[in-house]
Amino acid sequence: MWPTRSSDSNPIEYVWYNMYAHGRHAWGSIEQAYPLKLVESMPRHCLAMEAAVISQHASPNTVFHCLYGFYCLGYSRKELARIYHKSIKTIGNWINVYERTGTYQRAERESSHVFTKSHRTWQCQFYTERPLAYLDEAQEAFSSTHHISISKPSVWRILHDCRYTRQVLERGEMHIKEKDVFRFLEELSQIDWCHQNIIFLDEVSFAVCPAAVLTMLPPSRVAFVAA
């Protein structure tokens, strides 16, 4: 018997109630038209998310649900295309990939350059020796050494594969070279340190005279800094 519950009070509760009511029975006892009835009976404002997800690629989990409906529940490709808001050709592609490979995985874009293990090892070693290097510096060093172009996102992905996140590199940097200090000081010297541009720097310390710092601030700020 079709469950009777108002869909206006709580649409999400309405959906879960219907799914639970039929979930108590075996899958074979669920009529094939049930998912279609459930979608059609939902209020319009509950389907507002449809526009946001129709244009997205389906996740492998969604594809396997569709394949289960095709092989085990006996849904046709047309019915599945209507349920999942995909074209019949898309449903057919999912089925063809599954029958050809035994699983489903979206085809990945082939990279124009294949970075070997030695390339990745060199990149990780580069950041081991220079953990404060910028991505463009690593990009230029890699291209000049291996004569292969590499993008900044590729450099970042290789670092993550080596478990070299920015936090790890910062914690692992114990001895900063003198030229790196000069480079950061040169960047800081370009900042306009006027009273109208208050800039807060996180985890940065300066070995300067406290009296010199107090002279840069207005009298209303001196008491706050001293505290």
N, C-alpha and C positions, 0 to 999 in steps of 0.2 A: 504494500500500500504506500502511495506517495506521501511522504511526511508533510504535515501541515504546520508551518511556522511562519510568522510574519517576516518578510524580508525588509520591511521599512524600519523596524526598531534597531536592528544591528545586522548589517549585511554580512560581516565576517562571521558572526555567530551562526547566521543562517546557513552559510556554506559549510562550516564545520559540522553543524548538526546533521545536514543531509549526508555528508561523507561518513560520519560516524554511524548513522542509521543503517546505511548499506554496508559499512565495513564489518558489522557484526555477522554478516552472512558470508558464505564462501564466494570467491570471485566468480565462479561459474553461474551463480544464481542472479548476478546483476544483469539487468537487461542492457542490451547494447546501446539503446537510445538514452540511457541515464545521463552520461556526461553532457550530451546535447541539451537535454531538458534542464539540467542544472544551470548551464550557461545562459540559456534563454530565459529562465525564470529569475535570474539575478537582476536587480534594479540597474538602471542605466548609470547612475553615479558610482556604482560599485565597479563598473567596467571602464572607468575613466583611465585606469592604468594601461588599458589595451594599447593606446597609441604609443606609449613609452617603451613597450616590450616587443611589439610586432616587428619593428625594424631591426631588432638586435639579433645576433646569431644565437641559435639555440645551444644550450650547454649540453655536454655529453649525457648528463643525467636526464634531461628532457628527451633526448633522442632515444635513450634506452626505454623510457616509459612509452614512447610512441611505438618502438619495436615490440614491446611486450603486448601492446594493444593489437598490433597487426598479427603476430604469430600465435599468441595465447588466447586472446579474447575475440579474435575473428573480425576486427574492424577492417573495413576497406580503406584504400588509400584516399578516396574522396572524403570519407567520414573523418579520418585522421587529419586531413588537410583542413577541414572545417574546425575541428577541436583545437588544433595547435596554431591555427591562423597562419598556415603556410600553404604554398602552392602544391598541387599534386606532384609536380616535377621534383620539388624539394623532398617530399616524403619518399618518392621513388629513389632519389639519390641516397638517402639514408639507408634504405633497404638494400640497394645495390652495394654500398660500401660494406655493410654488415655481412652480406652473403659472400663478398669477395675476400674480406680480410678476417671475418669472424669476430670483429669488434667494431667500434666506431671511434674515430679520432679525426678532428678537422685537419685538413691539409694545411701544413705550415708553409709560409713563404720561404723559399730558398734564398739563402744569403748569397750575395755576389762574391763574397770572400769567405772561405772556410778557414777559420782560425784553428790551427793545430794545437796539440797539447804543449808543444814548445813555445808557441806564441802566448798562450795563456800563462804559462810558467814565467815567461819573461815579463809579462805585464804585472803579475803579482810580485815578482822580485823587484820591479821598478818602484812599486809603492812601498815595499818593505824598506828599501833604502831611502826613499823620498816620500814619506807619508803625507807631507803637506803640499805635494805637487797638485796643480790644477789639472782639470780634465784636458784642456787644450795643450798643456805641456806634455802630458802623457800621450796624447794623440800625435803630436809632432815628433816626439822621441820614438814612438812605435813605427811611424811611417818612415823616418830616416834610417832606422835600424833594419827593418824587414822589407822596405820598399813596397809596402802594401798600405792602402788607405784604410782608415778605420774611423768610425764615427764616435762621437762622445757617448751616446747611449750604449754602444758596444763596449766601450771602455768601462762604463759603469756596470754593465751586466757581468763582465768578466770579474770585476772586483767583488760583486755579490756572490758569484760562484765560488770565489776563493774565501768567502766569509769576511771580506774586508769592507765592512760598512764604514761610514764616516765616523761613527762613534768609536769603533775599534781602532781606526787609524789615529784618532785623537788621543785615546787612552794609551796607545802603544808608542806614541812619540814622547820620549824621555829627554833626548838631547837635540835641541834645535840648533841648526847651524847658524853661523853669524850672518850669512847672506840672506837667510830666510827672515831673520829678525829685521835686517835693513829693508827687505822688501815690504814687510808689513808696516814698518814705520813710515815708509814712503807713501803707502796707501793712506795711512791715518793722517799724514800731513796734508793731504788734499781735502780733508774735511773742514768745512767752515765751522769753527768752534765759537760762533757768536752766541749770545744769550738767547736769541730767538730760535736757534736750532739745537734743541736739547736731544742728544743722541745717547741712547743707553746701549752699552756693549756688554754682552753676556760672557762671563768667564774670561775677562781680559783684565790683566793687572799691569800697572805702570810703576816702575821704580823711580818716582820723582819726589821732590820735596813736598810734604803736605802743605807748607805755607804757600808754595807756588800754585797749588791747586786751589787754595782758598781765595787767592787774589783773582782767579779767573771767574769766580762766581759772584753774584750779587749778594748784598748783605743778608737778604731774606733766606738765602740758601746755605749760608755758612753754618748756621746753627744746626740745620738738618744734616749736613755732612759731618760735622763734629760729633753729633750724636751717633 
